[in-house]
Every structure is written in C-alpha cells, then in structure tokens.
C-alpha cells in the first residue's frame, strides 16, 4: 500500500533536487516552476499513472504547489509552481528550518 502524502513529499523533494541541479539551489523560491513529470520519473512514479496524479492533486490541495496561471496556454502537463507552504515542506523533509520559523 502506498501513501499519497509520502508520494507527494517525495515528488516535491525530487523536483527541488532536479531544479537545483539545473539552476542552483538558491533559485528555488516561491513561484519557481516545478519539473514534476521528471521528478516522478526519477522516483519511479510514472506521470501516466493514477498514483502520480493523486500525489500532485494532494500537493495542490495542501497548498504546497499552485497552477502557474502564466502557463495557462502551454501544451502538455499542467505547469505548477512552488508556494511558501511547499518550500516549508521541503525544508522540513530535509530537516531544515524555514526562514522566520522557530
């Protein structure tokens, strides 16, 4: 049995890692486009499966990601950006404190 929440966290962490490899970790800020399909493939979560879709939907529901309205006419998969809540979640998953946190 899998956990949608755990899948979502793993997906978000992998997306952050891919972004850092491509652009540097310091550029991972609110609104940054997330390479979710590539992240899914990296962790073995096929973007063509319901499990991937459920993880993305859970992240969106929790407010960790949001649909990038600037990409509303883009083809293919929805384009999501990371939110402040999503950045906090990535930091917690890595054992770091978020800015302004306790």
Steps between C-alpha positions, in 0.01 A plus 500: 500500500627847421443830670394792283651744751836320493491486120430873489790579732735281297380663179557850639846409631602348166370806314709723727810284440451512122454877510816542713700288253380711209496850652657494847330459836486874574255554213235273654256767616120543509357481150788291363378261230513140619617221267242259644496251213880464511482472880241224470719308260799546730322342798326231296158665497378495141324821394260278308370327813227590745745485790699793351181694435382441858832625641485818290138560594585456869785752474265746332228441759747554786617827342858381442472565127278716285417505135705762320241724334777649284520160327127464437553467124795262522461156349540179692492442873382778727776731609528535876701735715615452857329701775630623837328199660672270253839651579434448870409137427822440305701654785329283761555189289871582490517588871553873443323795653300731279580871503316672776424170670576402859 
